[in-house]
């Protein structure tokens, strides 16, 4: 248990924290952890990683004006790492066993939820960029290497404000199967809709098994575009 997480919660609750009562709900590939305490979630990122929780807090605050996302309670950093505290939202994430057992329904609602996000967030007012050049630059991929790794950039079908990490675990579903919100918007920014859509459909294979990508496209209300799907999956792997 990171000492920073205990300290943050102690400050929020004005008292000692029962560490044993904290529920560890997520661990990512760079050592970041997420804990739940009652109606609060604390996301923790160790120092030295590229996870920017301040950037996520800013994006959540911006997006909350138009679409359901977690309310930010607080965020900060010290020499050991960064933290972000948010309020719990209704619903289960789409990889909960309830939805893994009903993959076609869940996959379709992932498409519905992503389309709702894209339609709600105003491109003209978005200060964040998630376009191809910005992503390559952020990942430190030189232009020469990008040409080999991902190939030519296809024309934009439609600029939207993308989630940036659109995948099944970052979508919440109510018990009746309707979406209730989106999580983990740390990379949110303007890009082609396929930058999100190619990945959220791909995530159904990781989380439910093969055969459910078309349900996502149907829920979104679009025909699959093999060229753009392939490009944005190569970009995902490269960045």
N, C-alpha and C positions, 0 to 999 in steps of 0.2 A: 504494500500500500504506500504510494508516494506521500511523503510527509506534507507536501504542498496541498494535496487534496484534503487531508485532515484539517490543516490550518484554515483553508478556505471555508470549509463547512462549519468549523467552529466559529468563524467570524460571522457567518450568515445566521447561525442559530443562537449566538450569544451564550454558548455553553459547550461542555465537553461532547465529543462525538463518539458514539458507539461504533467503533470500526467494524466489529463483527456484524453489525446490522446493515452495513453498506453492501449493495449488490453490484458486483462487477458484471457489466453487460457487454463490453466490447474491448478487444485488444487489436490494434492494427499492426502492420508490418514494420513500423519504425519505433515501436515501443510505446506508442500512445495508448491511453486507457480511458474508458468511460465508466463512471460509477453512478448508481442511482441511490438517492436518499429521499424517501417519501416522494414528494412531487418535484424534486429537483434532479437534474442530471449534471454531473461534473465531468467535463472532458479535460483530459490532462495530456500535454505534449512535452516530453523531456527536452531540455535544452540541447541544441545541436542538430535537431531534425528540421526538415523543411516545412513542417506543419505550422501554419500561421493562424492561430486562433483569434488574434485581434482582427485579422482580415475577415474571418468568418463572422465575428460579432458585428462588424460594420455591414456586411452583406445581409445578415439576418434582419438587422434593424431596418435596412432599406427595403427589403422584400416584404416585410411584415405589413407594409401599407396596402398591399394588393392581394396577398395570398397567405393562407395559413402556414406559418412556420413557428418554431419555438420562440417564446419570449426570452430575451436575454436578461438575466438577473445581474450578471457581473462578469468581468473578465480582467485578467492581469497577468503579470509575469514576475519571476525573480530569477536568481542565478541557476535554479534547478530546472525551470521549465515554465510553461504557460498553462493557464486554465481558462475555461469558459463554462459558466454556469447558466443553465436554461431551465425553464419550466417544462414539465411533462405535458405531452399533448394526448388527446384521445386517440385510440386505435392501437393496433399491433403492427410491427413492421412486416413487410410482405414476405419475409422468410420465416416468420413464426410457423411452428408445426401445423397450425390451423390452415395456413395458406399453402404450405408445401403439399398438403393433402388435397388441395383444390387448385392445382396450378393453372388450368386454363382460365378460370374465373379471375385469379389473381393477375395473370399476365395481361388479360384484357384491361383490367382496371389500372395497371401500370401505364398503359397507353393513354387511357382516359385522363389519369392524373397528370401525366407529362404534358398533354395537350392543354389542359387547364392552366398549368403553370406558364407555358409559353404564351398562351392567349392573354393571361392576366398581367404579366410584367411588361412595362412600357420600355421599348427599346430606346426611344428618344430621350428618356430620362435616366437611363442606366449609365453610371460612370465607370463600369467595370468591363474589361475586354477579355474574352476567352477565344478570340479568333486564332487561326492557325499560326501566324507570325508571333503573336504574343505567347502562345503555348510553347513553341519551339525555343524562343528566346529564354523563357522562364526555365525551361529544362536544360538549357545550355547546349542545344543541338545546333551545330553549324549548318549554314545553308547547304553546303556541299553534301554533308551527311544526310540532311533531310531529304534531298532529292533521291537518294538511294533508299532510305528507310521507308519513306511514305509516298514518294512519287508526286506527280503534279496535283495541285489543289483543284478539285472540281468546282464549277461555278456554284455560287450560293443559291439554294432554292428559296430560302426565306430566313432573313435575320430575325432571331428571337433572343430573349434573355435566357440563356441556358442555365440549367442547374449546375453543371460542371462535374458532378459525380453521380449522374443519374443511374441508379441500379436498384434492384429490388429491396435491399435492406434500408434504403433511404426514402422509401415511400411508406406511409402509414395507411392502413385499411381498417375501417370499422367492422364490426361483426357481421353486418349485412353485405359486406363486400365493397362498399363505396369508400373512396379515398378520403382521408381527413387531413393530410398535411405532408410536408416534405422536410427532411432532415439533412444536415451536413452540407451546407451551402458555401463552403469555404472557397470554392473555385468559381462561383457564379459569375457570369459575364456574357456579353453579347457574342453570338456566333451563329453559324448555320444550324437550323433545327436538327440536322442529321448528326451533329457532333454529340448531342444527347441521345437521340433516338437510336442510333446504331449501337450504343453502349447499353442502354436499358433493355433492348431486345436481347442482346448478347448475354446479359446477366441472367436471363431466364434459363439459359443452358447451364450456367454455373450453379444455379440455385434449385432448379426444378428438373433439369434434364433436358434432352433435345425434344424439339417438336412444338414449342410454344411461342416462337418468335412472331409468327403470323398473327397470333392473338394480340400481341402488343400493337402491331401496325393497324390491326382492325380497330382496336380501342382508340388509337390516336386519330384514325380516320384518314389513312394514307396508304398508298401502295408502296411496297418495299422498292428501294432504289439500290440495286446491287453495287453499282460503282461507288456511290457515296458511302454506303455501308462499309464496304471494304476499305476505302480510304480512311474513314474516321476510326476504324478499328486498328489500322496500322499506326495512325497517329497516336491513339491511346497507348499502344504498346511502346512507342518510341518516346513518349513524354511522361 
